[in-house]
Amino acid sequence: MTDLPVSVPESLFGSLRKTPNELAKEMRIASAIHWYQQGLLSMGRAAEAAGMDRPAFLAELARRKVDVFVVDDEDLERELKGV
């Protein structure tokens, strides 16, 4: 695994009420969720990016009320026309 140094304003820790380690973990999970929602990562790769196994990532998506299935408008339109 590669370490990636990221600079954040000191005020962010207080605003989010998180320690540096907690914030790093949150940023890792949030970015993995974002990339998954954008369709850039599969669920398995997003779970890996978040530092979780797939069931834990699914549970985290549910906890945050994030849709598990990512469907774009074109795919949905094709599916509906096929019905």
JOMOGI-V499066 format. One record per residue. N is the residue number from 1. PSI is psi in degrees with one decimal (NA if undefined). BURIAL is 1 if it has 24 or more other C-alpha atoms within 12 Angstrom, else 0. Layout:
N_PSI_BURIAL / N_PSI_BURIAL
This chain:
1_145.4_0 / 2_134.2_0 / 3_139.1_0 / 4_106.2_0 / 5_132.1_0 / 6_130.3_0 / 7_132.3_0 / 8_150.8_0 / 9_140.5_0 / 10_-34.7_0 / 11_-20.7_0 / 12_-36.8_0 / 13_-44.3_0 / 14_-41.4_0 / 15_-40.4_0 / 16_-5.2_0 / 17_51.1_0 / 18_148.3_0 / 19_165.8_0 / 20_-41.9_0 / 21_-40.4_0 / 22_-41.4_0 / 23_-40.5_1 / 24_-43.9_1 / 25_-44.0_0 / 26_-42.0_0 / 27_-37.7_0 / 28_-45.7_1 / 29_-45.6_1 / 30_-40.9_1 / 31_-38.8_1 / 32_-42.1_1 / 33_-44.6_1 / 34_-49.2_1 / 35_-35.3_0 / 36_-46.3_1 / 37_-32.5_0 / 38_-7.0_0 / 39_14.5_0 / 40_-24.6_0 / 41_144.6_0 / 42_168.6_0 / 43_-39.8_1 / 44_-45.0_0 / 45_-37.3_0 / 46_-41.6_1 / 47_-43.3_1 / 48_-44.7_1 / 49_-32.8_1 / 50_-9.1_1 / 51_30.7_1 / 52_163.9_0 / 53_169.9_0 / 54_-45.0_0 / 55_-38.6_0 / 56_-38.3_0 / 57_-43.2_1 / 58_-42.4_1 / 59_-38.5_0 / 60_-40.4_1 / 61_-44.4_1 / 62_-43.0_0 / 63_-36.1_0 / 64_4.0_0 / 65_43.8_0 / 66_132.9_0 / 67_133.7_0 / 68_-36.5_1 / 69_122.4_0 / 70_115.7_0 / 71_126.4_0 / 72_165.4_0 / 73_-40.9_0 / 74_-42.9_0 / 75_-42.1_0 / 76_-43.0_0 / 77_-43.9_0 / 78_-42.1_0 / 79_-42.9_0 / 80_-35.2_0 / 81_-28.7_0 / 82_-12.9_0 / 83_NA_0
